[in-house]
Amino acid sequence: MHFSVDYSLRQKPGNSSVQYFWVIERTMGPPVSIPVQLKAKGTLIQLATGWRPEHTPFRCYIALRNSSGKLTPVSSTVPLS
């Protein structure tokens, strides 16, 4: 499956040492978390091998990794079609 999403930031990311991730979820199976570098606006693109159309619905969000290693969402979750 091929995914892409256009984004624009409402505010500049604060701490430059923070690592952001694009998280793509599916109904069946674990999500994929892709490290990303965010700009003021852009397009994120990912090929998820082994994922199939029957795994829908797909949805995604942006998260950051906190000091304990947990991913914390920092955006709304949006559907991918």
C-alpha atoms as one frame of an Amber mdcrd trajectory, in Angstrom:
protein
   0.000   0.000   0.000   1.164   3.487  -0.829   0.246   6.356   1.496   0.698
  10.094   1.239  -0.643  13.032   3.197  -0.198  16.775   2.784   0.320  18.727
   5.987   0.902  22.255   7.246   2.000  23.235  10.735  -0.012  25.671  12.816
   3.081  26.507  14.813   6.786  25.810  14.542   7.943  22.687  16.424   9.496
  23.770  19.729  12.532  21.716  20.699  14.686  20.796  17.685  15.964  17.674
  19.473  12.446  16.175  19.600  11.894  13.293  17.167   8.575  13.282  15.333
   6.900  10.218  13.827   4.194   9.718  11.233   2.068   6.887  12.631  -0.139
   4.931  10.224  -2.677   2.570  11.757  -4.733  -0.198  10.201  -7.560  -2.407
  11.409  -5.556  -5.634  11.222  -1.990  -5.699  12.497   0.377  -3.303  14.207
   0.815   0.320  13.127   3.933   1.630  11.410   5.853   4.594  12.899   8.061
   6.494  10.458  10.558   9.107  11.739   9.926  12.431   9.964  11.439  15.896
   9.822   8.640  18.436   9.663   8.782  21.687   7.707   6.229  24.519   7.634
   4.289  22.426   5.096   4.940  19.377   2.992   3.896  15.897   1.927   4.676
  12.665   3.752   4.968   9.528   1.578   5.293   5.900   2.658   5.126   2.470
   1.040   3.884  -0.132   3.540   4.884  -3.531   2.188   2.633  -6.403   3.144
  -0.336  -4.136   3.836  -3.479  -4.867   1.827  -6.635  -2.920   0.943  -8.677
  -5.278   3.127  -6.833  -3.903   6.187  -8.913  -0.707   5.928  -9.739   1.656
   7.424  -6.346   3.338   7.563  -5.706   6.447   9.624  -2.689   8.474  10.670
  -1.365  11.101  13.014   1.887  12.819  14.019   3.453  11.846  17.343   6.588
  12.650  19.282   8.687  10.284  21.357   8.923  11.309  24.989  11.863  10.631
  27.326  10.471   7.206  28.291  10.264   6.173  24.621   6.469   6.339  24.395
   4.896   7.914  21.300   2.513  10.750  22.192   0.113  12.085  19.510   0.511
  15.805  18.782  -1.979  16.035  15.910  -5.497  14.966  15.124  -6.010  11.483
  13.734  -7.124  11.639  10.095  -8.436   8.927   7.778  -6.388   7.795   4.787
  -8.196   6.663   1.666
